[in-house]
Amino acid sequence: MSKVLFIKNKIKEFNKQIQVSGDKSLSIRWILLASQATGKSRAYNLLMSEDVLAALDSIKKLGIKVKLHKKHCEVIGNGINGYKYKKNLTINARNSGTLGRLILGLLIKSPQVIKLIGDKSLSKRDFSRVTSPLEKFGAKFHYKIKNRLPLTIFGSQSIEGIKYLENKGSAQCKSSVMFAALNASGTTSIKAKKSRNHSELLFKYLKIPIKIKKTKKYDLIDIKQPKKIKAFNYQIPGDISSSAFFMVLTILSNNSKLLIKNVNINPSRTGVITILKKMGAKISLKNIRNYRGEKISNILIKSSQNLKAINCPQALNSSTIDEFLVIFLVAARAKGISYFKDVSELNQKESPRLNWGSKILNMMGVKTELTKDSVKIHGQPNLKITKPIIIKNYLKDHRVFMMSTIAALTCGGQWKIYDKDSINTSFPSFLKIIKTINNN
Ligand code: S3P
């Protein structure tokens, strides 16, 4: 398979129904929690992407049985801290920050030294954001290069609950500490800036002792060590982050309509819908229902004209964190100057996404004003791309690839986009779904 995607035509008008693959955050959390449960858990619609396979491989190395069936995945847990493995174990989180950071929380009591490694992109990312709080529990971490993978974990047998202030709005940091609390005696108290709350909802569903008090900016979370986690089955809903690419594809296409079925619309993830609607996009939610604390819905999107710029409220940043790149495209086609502020966290992702997003818009002929933590985008409702565009994505960032593809299909021009296989990280069926939409 060629690793390069060439696009020279916009997508044709469409009226379709699609389903995107399972939510990545929930897939990884299910695997890790099922590995701590006692007995056989099953997941349906588990995302089969590189990040999720890396999670399955990691728990297998830790002595957990995993069986992949045609329609479901089975994990047979050995209970809390029930991992069994030999000396000198190496776990490879590959491209996944979520896996690398969350699994560390489960390893703070490990009796043997474990090495955690990742791919080139993950090895550039900051791990001290989780190892600092995890050290407070009593575990020790050793880095060769400051705060970067590979790292070595030295677990401790006496793990006590901690008090932790999570101030970045990072669900990975919050969840890593929550997972560590499963091994800690006493209470772990977390004051966390708002971020996606899948771990909290799963803890509640699993009857892990958790108390949550919500204030405007922070959630105060108290967790006590459970005696046991019961094995559990779970139907993973569609990923809103994957859906976002198709929302924007439809909004920016002519005379088109798309229904995306069974998407997780947990309010801690729906910043993208709020922002796009504020910009004038035609999006409506159909058949909203509840599943184990998560909200699921079908999403109907229609082509939208007269899009307007947005001064994006900072309060929406954490619930939009993985969708900004594709929202930047809508800003590029909206009337006026859009402003996204306090978004430096975007540069901490699989690649420096704030910088990449701005650069791609510039290649398209759209003016941006970029700072270390913000970007202003000068929208052009009648944007015409005149020069050929080549996207060489040196860190193989899946969301940069998908954003570029949507830009090419909606804004025209001649595009050569490298690193096609980066989609395997989060959304292997991305290009297949595009093909079915483009096939009238
Ligand atoms: C995730 C949290 C977010 C997000 C990532 C998945 C999670 O990262 O960008 O794709 O599943 O907890 P941060 O915690 O770094 O914001």
Residues whose N, C-alpha, C, O or C-beta is under 5 A from the ligand:
A	BS01	S3P	S25 T98 G169 S170 A171 Q172 C173 I321 D322
